Amino acid sequence: MRAILLLIAVLICYGSLYPFNFTANGHWLRQGLTLFTQPDLHMGRGDMVGNVLLFAPYGLVAALINTGSARRTTAPLVLRLGLGLLLALALQLAQLWLPSRVPALNDVIANTAGILLGVAAGWLARGLGPAGAGQAASVALQRALAPAVLMLLWLGYQWFPLVPTLDLQNMINAVKPLVRAPQLDGVRALHTALAWLAFFRLWQLTTARHTPPLALAAAALCILGAKLVIVGASISLTNLLGLGLALACLPWSQHRAALPVLIMAMLASLLASGLAPFNWSSVPQAFHWIPFTGMLEGSMGVNLLNLVEKSYFYGAVTVLMAASGARPLAAAMAVAICLAAIEAAQVFLPGRVAETTDPLLALILGYVIGLLSARGKSAGAPARK
């Protein structure tokens, strides 16, 4: 878990300091003092959500590091949280030498809120984890952690930007795409259906028990219906059809061949989604070798939403392949190879940006899932005499 915490810190630094175009700044001292003495606390909704969620994984892992240990003290957790706060502050100060960045104290405040949100989620995971104490409960929690986090990513994707409202006009706007101008994207509908089926499988892995299909269907409908009270969320025909297809497949979800078929279908969906609408060009485009280039430019809210959806789908495929017997890292490498082939083909697809981000993201997710799986297995292994 400490390796995961370090990996999260490295990724936070990468995202906060990109594109690394450091330049000399003779006014850094004055600007640094202004940062604290005259803070600008105004922040857009997208930036606020992005800065909160950027540090939430740090708080989550920091709270879960000592799960199951016989000696639980708050001192190590307080130390890790203090280091997280110092990291957030240091990154803002480092941005004084980045012309493309605007350091602001409100970012540190939002990052701190994200850390606390992650800690709260970690404590909630402990509270909702398997009953009992000791090693057995710790092992069960560790094995359920990866699928549970992926489920949260799917919920975050569905409910983005996670701001509830009871405004009637917002509810009307949420169903407008479904009523006034319904548009259907067949490839996207199939992709959504597979994502929901993976969500149901992850549910089973998290709870370690069979959940009736009717209960899963009711939960999915509640998740979709909750978008009516989320600011800016909407329900499209594509989303509705995708969920409908997933619910139609639920009665066969426990068949022996259901899991391998789902995995193969998800990999095929990656190919179809990455290559649609298949309008090939004979003139190759540039390939971007620096990872996360596209995600760190443009709208932070849109990019964050894409990152959450991709992380969920790639991670779900990896976890499901591991559940069928594959090693997590080997499963992630298979997903990364598939994504690398798609990125290579996108060089000849106008309107697409070919880059190394998606294969690298799959490998990172596989590494994290592999660490969690190894931790659970090692903790559950009987002690040698």
Stockholm file with secondary structure:
# STOCKHOLM 1.0

chainA/1-385         MRAILLLIAVLICYGSLYPFNFTANGHWLRQGLTLFTQPDLHMGRGDMVGNVLLFAPYGLVAALINTGSARRTTAPLVLRLGLGLLLALALQLAQLWLPSRVPALNDVIANTAGILLGVAAGWLARGLGPAGAGQAASVALQRALAPAVLMLLWLGYQWFPLVPTLDLQNMINAVKPLVRAPQLDGVRALHTALAWLAFFRLWQLTTARHTPPLALAAAALCILGAKLVIVGASISLTNLLGLGLALACLPWSQHRAALPVLIMAMLASLLASGLAPFNWSSVPQAFHWIPFTGMLEGSMGVNLLNLVEKSYFYGAVTVLMAASGARPLAAAMAVAICLAAIEAAQVFLPGRVAETTDPLLALILGYVIGLLSARGKSAGAPARK
#=GR chainA/1-385 SS CHHHHHHHHHHHHHHHHTTCCCCCCTTHHHHHHHHHHSCCCCCCHHHHHHHHHHHHHHHHHHHHTTTTCSCCCHHHHHHHHHHHHHHHHHHHHHGGGCTTCCCCHHHHHHHHHHHHHHHHHHHHHHHHSCSSCSHHHHHHHHHHHHHHHHHHHHHHHHTTTCCBCCCHHHHHHHHHHHHTSCCCCHHHHHHHHHHHHHHHHHHHHHHTSCCCHHHHHHHHHHHHHGGGGBTTCCCCHHHHHHHHHHHHHGGGTTSTTHHHHHHHHHHHHHHHHHHTTCCCCSSCCCEECSTTTTTTSSCHHHHHHHHHHHHHHHHHHHHHHHHTTCCHHHHHHHHHHHHHHHHHHGGGSTTCCEESHHHHHHHHHHHHHHHHHHHHHHHHSCCCC
#=GC SS_cons         CHHHHHHHHHHHHHHHHTTCCCCCCTTHHHHHHHHHHSCCCCCCHHHHHHHHHHHHHHHHHHHHTTTTCSCCCHHHHHHHHHHHHHHHHHHHHHGGGCTTCCCCHHHHHHHHHHHHHHHHHHHHHHHHSCSSCSHHHHHHHHHHHHHHHHHHHHHHHHTTTCCBCCCHHHHHHHHHHHHTSCCCCHHHHHHHHHHHHHHHHHHHHHHTSCCCHHHHHHHHHHHHHGGGGBTTCCCCHHHHHHHHHHHHHGGGTTSTTHHHHHHHHHHHHHHHHHHTTCCCCSSCCCEECSTTTTTTSSCHHHHHHHHHHHHHHHHHHHHHHHHTTCCHHHHHHHHHHHHHHHHHHGGGSTTCCEESHHHHHHHHHHHHHHHHHHHHHHHHSCCCC
//
